[in-house]
Amino acid sequence: MTVSIKATGDTCILKEATCSTSAEFPLPISKAGLVALLTELLSDAECQCAADGPVRVDRMRDGPRVQYGSGTFLVRYHDACPLILGA
């Protein structure tokens, strides 16, 4: 499984791909903004959530959960670090 962030101007798309399927989660935030939220959450062990407008990132047991509207996208911890470092 591969998780990536695709920049689309002032917005971005979180994408998860496996050998047989893929899923996309569009967000009304820039790639840099999403990386900043993930960094804020993961750099402080006591931080439980970070938000930027309608996008919220919560600390969950398995990794950060990105929420927008009624949708969510779970990024496992082993996938979150490469997203931050690769930005």
VMD Tcl script that builds the backbone (N, CA, C; Angstrom):
set m [mol new atoms 261]
animate dup $m
set s [atomselect $m all]
$s set {name element resname resid chain x y z} {
  {N N MET 1 A 0.843 -1.170 0.000}
  {CA C MET 1 A 0.000 0.000 0.000}
  {C C MET 1 A 0.891 1.236 0.000}
  {N N THR 2 A 0.511 2.212 -0.801}
  {CA C THR 2 A 1.239 3.465 -0.893}
  {C C THR 2 A 0.275 4.616 -0.643}
  {N N VAL 3 A 0.669 5.535 0.229}
  {CA C VAL 3 A -0.115 6.733 0.502}
  {C C VAL 3 A 0.694 7.923 0.008}
  {N N SER 4 A 0.020 8.817 -0.715}
  {CA C SER 4 A 0.702 9.994 -1.245}
  {C C SER 4 A -0.230 11.202 -1.182}
  {N N ILE 5 A 0.378 12.383 -1.289}
  {CA C ILE 5 A -0.380 13.634 -1.353}
  {C C ILE 5 A -0.103 14.248 -2.711}
  {N N LYS 6 A -1.163 14.516 -3.449}
  {CA C LYS 6 A -1.040 15.112 -4.775}
  {C C LYS 6 A -1.533 16.552 -4.695}
  {N N ALA 7 A -0.651 17.491 -5.038}
  {CA C ALA 7 A -1.014 18.906 -5.022}
  {C C ALA 7 A -1.835 19.231 -6.259}
  {N N THR 8 A -2.923 19.961 -6.064}
  {CA C THR 8 A -3.770 20.405 -7.173}
  {C C THR 8 A -4.071 21.890 -6.992}
  {N N GLY 9 A -3.039 22.706 -7.027}
  {CA C GLY 9 A -3.211 24.147 -6.813}
  {C C GLY 9 A -3.383 24.463 -5.345}
  {N N ASP 10 A -4.492 25.111 -4.998}
  {CA C ASP 10 A -4.763 25.465 -3.606}
  {C C ASP 10 A -5.394 24.324 -2.834}
  {N N THR 11 A -5.590 23.191 -3.467}
  {CA C THR 11 A -6.164 22.015 -2.816}
  {C C THR 11 A -5.195 20.851 -2.981}
  {N N CYS 12 A -5.532 19.729 -2.356}
  {CA C CYS 12 A -4.706 18.542 -2.512}
  {C C CYS 12 A -5.586 17.302 -2.445}
  {N N ILE 13 A -4.996 16.179 -2.801}
  {CA C ILE 13 A -5.696 14.903 -2.772}
  {C C ILE 13 A -4.824 13.904 -2.039}
  {N N LEU 14 A -5.374 13.291 -0.992}
  {CA C LEU 14 A -4.708 12.175 -0.326}
  {C C LEU 14 A -5.059 10.929 -1.124}
  {N N LYS 15 A -4.074 10.155 -1.498}
  {CA C LYS 15 A -4.316 8.991 -2.339}
  {C C LYS 15 A -3.684 7.756 -1.707}
  {N N GLU 16 A -4.454 6.673 -1.698}
  {CA C GLU 16 A -3.977 5.381 -1.214}
  {C C GLU 16 A -4.090 4.393 -2.361}
  {N N ALA 17 A -3.017 3.684 -2.644}
  {CA C ALA 17 A -3.032 2.734 -3.757}
  {C C ALA 17 A -2.449 1.400 -3.318}
  {N N THR 18 A -3.109 0.333 -3.731}
  {CA C THR 18 A -2.602 -1.020 -3.553}
  {C C THR 18 A -2.467 -1.629 -4.940}
  {N N CYS 19 A -2.102 -2.895 -4.986}
  {CA C CYS 19 A -1.982 -3.571 -6.287}
  {C C CYS 19 A -3.310 -3.626 -7.031}
  {N N SER 20 A -4.410 -3.720 -6.300}
  {CA C SER 20 A -5.704 -3.924 -6.950}
  {C C SER 20 A -6.673 -2.746 -6.861}
  {N N THR 21 A -6.449 -1.829 -5.933}
  {CA C THR 21 A -7.403 -0.726 -5.770}
  {C C THR 21 A -6.683 0.591 -5.488}
  {N N SER 22 A -7.438 1.658 -5.610}
  {CA C SER 22 A -6.930 2.964 -5.185}
  {C C SER 22 A -8.105 3.797 -4.678}
  {N N ALA 23 A -7.796 4.711 -3.770}
  {CA C ALA 23 A -8.817 5.592 -3.213}
  {C C ALA 23 A -8.242 6.994 -3.139}
  {N N GLU 24 A -9.076 7.985 -3.442}
  {CA C GLU 24 A -8.659 9.379 -3.374}
  {C C GLU 24 A -9.580 10.136 -2.433}
  {N N PHE 25 A -8.998 11.057 -1.668}
  {CA C PHE 25 A -9.737 11.858 -0.703}
  {C C PHE 25 A -9.371 13.329 -0.935}
  {N N PRO 26 A -10.186 14.079 -1.702}
  {CA C PRO 26 A -9.878 15.489 -1.980}
  {C C PRO 26 A -10.087 16.370 -0.750}
  {N N LEU 27 A -9.183 17.325 -0.576}
  {CA C LEU 27 A -9.241 18.223 0.570}
  {C C LEU 27 A -9.110 19.678 0.108}
  {N N PRO 28 A -9.830 20.605 0.762}
  {CA C PRO 28 A -9.749 22.026 0.388}
  {C C PRO 28 A -8.605 22.734 1.113}
  {N N ILE 29 A -7.431 22.141 1.080}
  {CA C ILE 29 A -6.251 22.689 1.742}
  {C C ILE 29 A -5.055 22.378 0.847}
  {N N SER 30 A -4.052 23.213 0.881}
  {CA C SER 30 A -2.872 22.969 0.045}
  {C C SER 30 A -2.066 21.794 0.600}
  {N N LYS 31 A -1.195 21.252 -0.226}
  {CA C LYS 31 A -0.324 20.162 0.216}
  {C C LYS 31 A 0.537 20.614 1.389}
  {N N ALA 32 A 1.083 21.830 1.289}
  {CA C ALA 32 A 1.909 22.370 2.379}
  {C C ALA 32 A 1.098 22.511 3.674}
  {N N GLY 33 A -0.162 22.914 3.548}
  {CA C GLY 33 A -1.028 23.042 4.724}
  {C C GLY 33 A -1.304 21.701 5.385}
  {N N LEU 34 A -1.544 20.668 4.575}
  {CA C LEU 34 A -1.795 19.337 5.128}
  {C C LEU 34 A -0.537 18.791 5.787}
  {N N VAL 35 A 0.602 18.991 5.156}
  {CA C VAL 35 A 1.867 18.541 5.754}
  {C C VAL 35 A 2.114 19.281 7.072}
  {N N ALA 36 A 1.788 20.563 7.127}
  {CA C ALA 36 A 1.947 21.335 8.365}
  {C C ALA 36 A 1.049 20.790 9.477}
  {N N LEU 37 A -0.189 20.410 9.148}
  {CA C LEU 37 A -1.089 19.834 10.152}
  {C C LEU 37 A -0.546 18.500 10.664}
  {N N LEU 38 A -0.084 17.646 9.762}
  {CA C LEU 38 A 0.481 16.355 10.165}
  {C C LEU 38 A 1.724 16.559 11.029}
  {N N THR 39 A 2.569 17.512 10.641}
  {CA C THR 39 A 3.780 17.799 11.405}
  {C C THR 39 A 3.435 18.312 12.790}
  {N N GLU 40 A 2.462 19.219 12.865}
  {CA C GLU 40 A 2.037 19.764 14.164}
  {C C GLU 40 A 1.540 18.651 15.073}
  {N N LEU 41 A 0.742 17.749 14.545}
  {CA C LEU 41 A 0.185 16.663 15.346}
  {C C LEU 41 A 1.270 15.692 15.791}
  {N N LEU 42 A 2.149 15.307 14.891}
  {CA C LEU 42 A 3.128 14.274 15.206}
  {C C LEU 42 A 4.343 14.795 15.968}
  {N N SER 43 A 4.597 16.098 15.938}
  {CA C SER 43 A 5.771 16.625 16.633}
  {C C SER 43 A 5.521 16.861 18.121}
  {N N ASP 44 A 4.269 16.848 18.551}
  {CA C ASP 44 A 3.923 17.067 19.953}
  {C C ASP 44 A 3.131 15.865 20.453}
  {N N ALA 45 A 3.722 15.097 21.349}
  {CA C ALA 45 A 3.088 13.872 21.837}
  {C C ALA 45 A 1.776 14.133 22.576}
  {N N GLU 46 A 1.590 15.334 23.106}
  {CA C GLU 46 A 0.365 15.645 23.840}
  {C C GLU 46 A -0.720 16.264 22.969}
  {N N CYS 47 A -0.404 16.610 21.742}
  {CA C CYS 47 A -1.378 17.193 20.820}
  {C C CYS 47 A -2.324 16.096 20.334}
  {N N GLN 48 A -3.623 16.316 20.468}
  {CA C GLN 48 A -4.616 15.323 20.057}
  {C C GLN 48 A -5.265 15.653 18.727}
  {N N CYS 49 A -5.226 16.929 18.332}
  {CA C CYS 49 A -5.804 17.301 17.041}
  {C C CYS 49 A -5.191 18.607 16.556}
  {N N ALA 50 A -5.238 18.774 15.235}
  {CA C ALA 50 A -4.791 20.005 14.591}
  {C C ALA 50 A -5.820 20.319 13.508}
  {N N ALA 51 A -6.125 21.593 13.315}
  {CA C ALA 51 A -7.148 21.956 12.340}
  {C C ALA 51 A -6.744 23.181 11.548}
  {N N ASP 52 A -7.232 23.226 10.322}
  {CA C ASP 52 A -7.063 24.388 9.448}
  {C C ASP 52 A -8.370 24.530 8.679}
  {N N GLY 53 A -9.205 25.452 9.119}
  {CA C GLY 53 A -10.521 25.615 8.492}
  {C C GLY 53 A -11.358 24.349 8.674}
  {N N PRO 54 A -11.906 23.818 7.591}
  {CA C PRO 54 A -12.769 22.646 7.702}
  {C C PRO 54 A -12.013 21.320 7.777}
  {N N VAL 55 A -10.681 21.359 7.663}
  {CA C VAL 55 A -9.883 20.131 7.695}
  {C C VAL 55 A -9.317 19.940 9.094}
  {N N ARG 56 A -9.484 18.731 9.615}
  {CA C ARG 56 A -9.027 18.410 10.964}
  {C C ARG 56 A -8.235 17.118 10.919}
  {N N VAL 57 A -7.157 17.049 11.695}
  {CA C VAL 57 A -6.351 15.843 11.802}
  {C C VAL 57 A -6.334 15.427 13.263}
  {N N ASP 58 A -6.800 14.213 13.557}
  {CA C ASP 58 A -6.870 13.694 14.924}
  {C C ASP 58 A -5.860 12.578 15.116}
  {N N ARG 59 A -5.325 12.506 16.327}
  {CA C ARG 59 A -4.431 11.408 16.676}
  {C C ARG 59 A -5.290 10.182 17.024}
  {N N MET 60 A -5.049 9.103 16.320}
  {CA C MET 60 A -5.742 7.844 16.574}
  {C C MET 60 A -4.692 6.794 16.955}
  {N N ARG 61 A -5.140 5.642 17.370}
  {CA C ARG 61 A -4.226 4.585 17.794}
  {C C ARG 61 A -3.302 4.136 16.664}
  {N N ASP 62 A -3.839 3.999 15.452}
  {CA C ASP 62 A -3.059 3.479 14.329}
  {C C ASP 62 A -2.398 4.561 13.486}
  {N N GLY 63 A -2.779 5.819 13.681}
  {CA C GLY 63 A -2.187 6.903 12.918}
  {C C GLY 63 A -3.120 8.094 12.836}
  {N N PRO 64 A -2.674 9.172 12.220}
  {CA C PRO 64 A -3.512 10.364 12.089}
  {C C PRO 64 A -4.734 10.112 11.198}
  {N N ARG 65 A -5.879 10.628 11.635}
  {CA C ARG 65 A -7.104 10.534 10.847}
  {C C ARG 65 A -7.431 11.925 10.331}
  {N N VAL 66 A -7.476 12.058 9.018}
  {CA C VAL 66 A -7.791 13.330 8.377}
  {C C VAL 66 A -9.296 13.369 8.153}
  {N N GLN 67 A -9.947 14.444 8.611}
  {CA C GLN 67 A -11.393 14.588 8.477}
  {C C GLN 67 A -11.719 15.846 7.676}
  {N N TYR 68 A -12.671 15.685 6.777}
  {CA C TYR 68 A -13.222 16.836 6.061}
  {C C TYR 68 A -14.678 16.508 5.751}
  {N N GLY 69 A -15.565 17.380 6.153}
  {CA C GLY 69 A -16.995 17.120 5.952}
  {C C GLY 69 A -17.386 15.852 6.694}
  {N N SER 70 A -18.036 14.946 6.004}
  {CA C SER 70 A -18.439 13.690 6.640}
  {C C SER 70 A -17.485 12.550 6.299}
  {N N GLY 71 A -16.372 12.852 5.631}
  {CA C GLY 71 A -15.423 11.817 5.246}
  {C C GLY 71 A -14.181 11.808 6.111}
  {N N THR 72 A -13.534 10.653 6.182}
  {CA C THR 72 A -12.282 10.512 6.915}
  {C C THR 72 A -11.295 9.679 6.098}
  {N N PHE 73 A -10.017 9.866 6.387}
  {CA C PHE 73 A -8.952 9.124 5.724}
  {C C PHE 73 A -7.895 8.840 6.784}
  {N N LEU 74 A -7.650 7.572 7.076}
  {CA C LEU 74 A -6.662 7.186 8.079}
  {C C LEU 74 A -5.313 7.003 7.413}
  {N N VAL 75 A -4.312 7.679 7.950}
  {CA C VAL 75 A -2.937 7.531 7.479}
  {C C VAL 75 A -2.180 6.800 8.581}
  {N N ARG 76 A -1.722 5.603 8.327}
  {CA C ARG 76 A -0.986 4.854 9.341}
  {C C ARG 76 A 0.337 5.566 9.640}
  {N N TYR 77 A 0.829 5.389 10.870}
  {CA C TYR 77 A 2.053 6.082 11.281}
  {C C TYR 77 A 3.218 5.793 10.344}
  {N N HIS 78 A 3.358 4.551 9.887}
  {CA C HIS 78 A 4.492 4.240 9.013}
  {C C HIS 78 A 4.352 4.888 7.629}
  {N N ASP 79 A 3.154 5.346 7.272}
  {CA C ASP 79 A 2.960 6.086 6.029}
  {C C ASP 79 A 3.034 7.598 6.242}
  {N N ALA 80 A 2.738 8.064 7.459}
  {CA C ALA 80 A 2.704 9.502 7.736}
  {C C ALA 80 A 4.105 10.120 7.715}
  {N N CYS 81 A 5.079 9.434 8.247}
  {CA C CYS 81 A 6.441 10.000 8.293}
  {C C CYS 81 A 7.013 10.241 6.896}
  {N N PRO 82 A 6.903 9.305 5.948}
  {CA C PRO 82 A 7.392 9.602 4.604}
  {C C PRO 82 A 6.631 10.751 3.927}
  {N N LEU 83 A 5.346 10.932 4.236}
  {CA C LEU 83 A 4.598 12.054 3.676}
  {C C LEU 83 A 5.185 13.380 4.132}
  {N N ILE 84 A 5.561 13.453 5.395}
  {CA C ILE 84 A 6.120 14.687 5.950}
  {C C ILE 84 A 7.534 14.914 5.418}
  {N N LEU 85 A 8.342 13.882 5.426}
  {CA C LEU 85 A 9.729 14.021 5.000}
  {C C LEU 85 A 9.865 14.246 3.501}
  {N N GLY 86 A 8.910 13.726 2.719}
  {CA C GLY 86 A 8.971 13.870 1.279}
  {C C GLY 86 A 8.422 15.185 0.759}
  {N N ALA 87 A 7.852 15.986 1.644}
  {CA C ALA 87 A 7.225 17.244 1.204}
  {C C ALA 87 A 8.217 18.343 0.975}
}
mol reanalyze $m
mol bondsrecalc $m
mol representation Tube
mol addrep $m
